[in-house]
Amino acid sequence: MSFLVPKLHKIQGDFEPPADKSISHRALILASLAEGRSHIKNFLRAEDCLATARALKMMGVEIIEDKEGLQVVGKGHWGLKKPSHVLDVANSGTTLRLLTGLLSAQKFSSVITGDRSLVRRPTGELLKLLRSMGAHLQADKDAYAPIHIYPAQESLKALFCEPSQASAQIKSALLLAGLYAEGVTEIQETIQTRDHTERLLRYMGASISTSERRVQLRGAPLQGSPLQARSIDIPGDLSSASFLIALAVMLPNSKLEIPSVGLNPTRMGFLEVMASMGASLHITNKNEDSYEPIGSLEISSSSLTSTKISGVLSVRTMDELPLVVLLATQAQGETHISDAKALRTKECDRIHAMTQELRRMGAQIEEREDGWVVSGPTRLQGTGVKSYGDHRIAMTLILAGMIAESETEIDSIDCISISFPQFLPTLLALSK
């Protein structure tokens, strides 16, 4: 069903972002492998994370909902059971990749797949690296789900690798396999990706060491679980908060306060970009006492200027880059975004999608192979646009419609439930 975007004049107030999606996935998986009962507070009950929960339940993990989040009764190192059916993880690429790594080390066979969008997203490099550890896997065209995973004939072998893709999902999948491997698995990244898996592994007792771009994990193939049950408090998701931050900057007379949000250094790219564009944004109450740093944010309406984004900054802003493109249409000057080719294999081709839909609204935007060139500022014009079934495209286009002249109609926004089910109610509450 199509959606007519409402007009908001300003947003003001306090905003508690939803729980971090990346950490919710990882906390649930690692708690399932731990010895004992873990309590995951503030778990994200969105479609992607629920796909991970369903898959783990099919492998015998007991997951109990309570008022604060979830209780997970860990199965220990070798306690997972062979699923009775194909593991269908819907649209969750994180679930597909991380569980492929975990399942490659198990003593039973399994099949994992997803929806029509997910089976078009390649996993070839991950499969190649897992095979180098001794995993037995088969996939469509050797790269696409469904992925058939067979028991390894002997324990996996630790590997040293330098992945060609800067991907936290590939790194995390290899670390999950590495928990069961003989020796020390070492991953050397060309650009550091988000490190939530490493932080949680350390917090739960794994033998892991890290430097800026290197991770070393000692496996325990013949022992009990190296992981111990913990209470895990999931921080607010900065990627979800970024949509509200962007709208507060673009709408006149807006002021937003976020009392608590995750401030992991590998996720700070969006805030760095906002600062470079001249946004009025302040970090307060930073706290690094737990496994993830958190803090507060204060944001208000701002005049923006153009910027350049490439290299490490592109990697650290990858999820938010479609939103940055919208901000660039309202900034003075020419914004250049490069080194973002990974966006072409997300839920949709996000580079092409943002180019097409913002052009429909009058934006001056040039599509490049690995990014965009955007000229601004431009008064966007409301029109009919497409979300491509991609939650981040849908939310970005809702914001575009809110600042555009005349009405904007989006073909479908159901996909928002993948990461931020309360997105629209939150926006409307802050506009009153």
N, C-alpha and C positions, 0 to 999 in steps of 0.2 A: 504494500500500500504506500502511495506517495505521501510526502510530508511537506506541509506549508510552513516555512520557517517564520517564527514570530519575531517581531521587532522589539529589541531591548534598547533603552536609552542609556542605562548605566548599570553597573553591578557594584554592590557594596556589602561588606560584612566579613564574617569569619567563615572559612571553608575548610572542612576536614576531607582531604582527598581519599578515595578508596584505597584499600590495601595494595601494596606493590604486587603486580602480577608476576614478574620474574621471580621474586623471592617466594611467593606463595607456592608456585610449582615446585621449586627446589626444596623448600622446607617439608612439603608433603612427601616427596620422594625419599629424602634422607631420613625422615622420621619413620618411614615404613621399613627401612633397613636397620634401624637402631635396635638396641636391646632395651626394652622397657616401654613405658607409656609417655609419649611427648604431648605437650599441650601447645597448639598453635593458636595464638591469639590474633584476632583481626585478620583472619584468612579471607582472601578475595573470593566471594561467591559469584563469579562471573563464568561465562560459558567455557572459556579456555581452561581455567583452573579446575572446573568441575569435570572436564574431560580427563584430566590427570587423576582425579579422585575416583572416577568410574573405572578407569583402567587398573588402578591399584586394588580396588575392591575385587575386581575379577581375578586378581592373583592372590586373594585370600587375606588382604590387609583389612583390619577392622578400623573403621573411621567413624567416630561418634561426634555428632554435632552438639554443641552446647551454646550458652548465651554469649560466651566470649570468643568462640571460634570452633576449633576442632580438637578432639583428642584422638591420637593415633597410637594404636597398639602395635609397636614395632615387631616385625617378623624375624629380626636378626639377619645375619649375613646370608644364610642359605634357606631362609624360610618361605620365600615366595613360591606360589604354586602355579602349575601350568594352567593358563586360562582355558575355559571350556569353549570359548568362541573367539573369533577374530577381534582384536582390540581396535575399535573404531574411535579415533580421537577427534572426530569432527573437523574443525578448522584450526586446531591447535598445533602449529609447527613446533613449538617448544616441547609439547608432550611427545610428539612423534620422534624428534631427534634425541631427547634425553632418554626416553624409554628404549629406543633402539640401542643406545650405548649400554644401558643396564641389562636389557634382555640378552645381548650378545654374550654375556658372561654366565648366563644361567644354565642349569642342567636339563632344561626342557625346551621344546620347540614352541614357537609362537608366530603369529602373523599380526602385523600392525598396519593400519591404513587410516584414511581420513576422507573428507568430503571432496567434491569435484574440484574445489580450489586447491586443497592441500596436495592432492595427488599430481598436481602440475608443478609443484615446487621441488627443485632438485635436492638430492641428498648424496650425490655421487662421491664427493670428497670425504664425507663422514664414513661412508661404507668402505672406501678404499683404506682409510686409516684403521678402522676396526679390523678389517681383514689382515692388516699387517700385524695385529696383535694375536691373530689366530682365530678370529671369529668367522663363522660360516653364515653368510647372508646372501639372499637373492632378491633382486628388485626388478621392476619393470624397466627395461632399457638400461639396467644396471645403475639406475639413479633415482627412480621414482617409486612411491608407494603404489600398491601394497608391498611391504618388505617382509620376506619370509626369513625367520631367524631360527637356526638349528643349533643344538648343543655343540659347543666346542669339544673336539676329541680329547683335549687335555686343557689344563689351566691356561688362560690367556697369558701372553708374554707382555711385560712392560715395553713401552716404546719411547723413543725420543722422536719428536716431530716438530716441524715448523709449518703449520697449516698455511696454505696459500690464501685462504679467506680469513679476514678478521671477523670471527664469529664466536660469540660467547656460547651459543648453543652447541657448536661442534666441540669446543673446549670442554664444556660441561659433560657432554656425552662420553668423551674420552676419559674424563676423570671418574665417571660412574663405572665404566668398564675397568679402569685402573684400580678401583677398590678391590677387584678380584684377581688382579694380575700378579704374576711373580716378578718381584723387583720394583724398581722405581720408574714410574711413568713421568716423563718430563716433556712439557709443552713450552716451546719458545715462540712467542707471538711477535709479529712484525709491528703491530700496533696493539696496545693493551685494550682488551675488551672488558665489559662489565665483569666484576669478580665476585658476584654473590655466592656462587657455588663454593669457591675457595674459602670465603669467610665462614659459611655455614659448616663446611667440612672441619675447619679448625675449631669452631665453636663446639662441635659435637664430638671432638676427640680424635679425628683422623691424623695420621702422620703426614703432614703437608707443610711445605715451605714455599714461600713466594717472594719474588722481587717484582719490579715494575712490570716486566714482560715475560717472566719465566715462572712456571709452576712445576713443583716436584711433589709427587704423591707416592708413598710406599704402599703397595698392595698387601693384602692378607688373604691369599687364596685358600689356605688350609686352616685358618683360625676362626674364632667367633667374630662377631661384628666389631670393627674398630670404632663404631659409632655408638654413642650413649644418648639415651633419651634426654631431651632438654625442654624447657619452656621457651618457645620461640615467639617473640612479639614482632609481627610484620609491620614495618613502617608504612606511612602513606606513600603512594606512587607518584614520583615526580613527573613521569610521562603523562599520567592522567591529569595531574595538577596543571601541566603546561597549557592545556586548553583554556582553563580559567584565567591563568596568568596572561595569556595572549589577549583574551577578550578584555580584561581589565585595562591593559595597555592601550588597546585600540578604541574603546568607548570613552567619550569625554566624561569627566567628573566621576570616574570610577576609582574605588579604593578597595583592595582585597587583602585580608590577612589570613595566612595559613599557619595555624599554631604548631603543627608537627608534620614533617614530611622527610622522607629519606634523602640524604645528601651524600650518597656514595660518590667519591671522586670520579669514578668511571662513568657516572651518569649526569655529570654537571654541565655537559656541553650546551644544553639549551639555555641555561642561565648565563653561561659565558657569551653565547650569541646575543642574548637580550641585552647584556651589559654593553657589548660592542656596538649595538644599534642605538644606545642612549636611553634605554628603558629605566624608569625609576623603580629600582628593585633592591631590597636590602635583606640580608641574611642576619638573623639574630638567634640567640639562645642555642648555639651549636653545641651538641653533646656527642662525645665519642666514647661513652662508657660501655656501650653494648657492642654486639658483633657488627652492627651497621651504624654509621653516623646519622644523626637526625638534627633537625633545627626548624626554625620558624622563618617565614618569608613575609615581607610587606611589599605590596605592588600598587602602583597608581598610574593613572593615565599619563601617557608620554608622547612626545613627538619623536619619531624614529628616523634614523639615517641608515643608508645602505651599508653593507658589510661584505666580507669575503670569507667563505667557509670551505676548508679543504683538509685533507690529511687526517690527523688524529681528531681534530674537532668535528669533522664529518662523521667519523665512527662513533664518537661520543654523543652525537646529536641525531643518529640515524632515524630513530623512531619519530622524532619531532620535526624532521626536515620538511615534510609536507606542510606543517603548520608554519614553519619559518618562511616558506614560499608565500603563504598568505600575508604574513607580516611584512614581507618585502614589497608587496603591492602597495602598502601604505607608507613605505619609507621613502625618504628623499634620496634619489640617486639610483645607481645600478648595482644590484646585489648579485654576486657570483657564488654559486654553490657547485662544488665538484667532488670527485672521489666518493660518489654515492650510488654507484652502479648496483649495489646490493638491493636497492629499492625496487629494481625491476623484477625481482623474484620474491616479493612479499605476497600478501593476500591477493594483490593485483600488481600490475606494473605501475607503481606509485609515481614514477617520474612522468610517464605519459598521461596518467589519469589527472594529476594536478594541472598539467599543461592544458589539456583539453577542456577541463571544466572551468578553470579560471579564465581562459580565453573567452569562453561563452559569456562570462560576466564582464568582459572588457579589459582584462588584465593584459599588460604588455610583458609577455613572457616567452622566452626562447628555450626550447628543449634541446639539451645536449645529451650525449651518450651516457654521461655519468652525473648529470645534474641539470641546472637551469641558469639562465641569466634573466633577472627580473628588473624591470624599470618602474619607478614609482615617483611620487604617489599617484594612484589611480582611484577614481570614484567607481567602485564596482556597481554593476547594474544587475538587478535581480532577473532571473530567468529559470528555465528548467535545467537541472543538472543531474548527474548520475553518481552514485556512491560506489559502484563496482562491487558491492557487497563487502567493502573493506571498512572496518570500524574507524580507523584513523582518517581515512578520506571522508567518511560520513560526518564525523565530528568537526573536521576542518571546514567542510562546506556549510555546515550549520552556522558556524561563526561567520563565514563569508556572507551568508544570507542575512545575518543580523546587522552587519555594517553596510550592506548594499542599499542602494536606492531601489524602490519598488520591491515586489515580492519575489521570493526564491522558492522553488518547489523541487524537492529531492525525490528521486524515484523510489528509494527505500532506505530506511535507517534501522531496520531490525538488527543489523550487524553490530550496533553499539553495545549490545548485551555481551559481546565477547570480552570486553575489558572494563566498561563503565556503565552498568545498567541504569544508574541513577543520574546520568549526565543531564538530561533535560530537566527533571525536577530540581536538580541542584542549581542550574542556570536560572530557572524561573524564580526560585526562592531568593536568590541573591539580587534579583532585579526589583524586588518589592521595596 
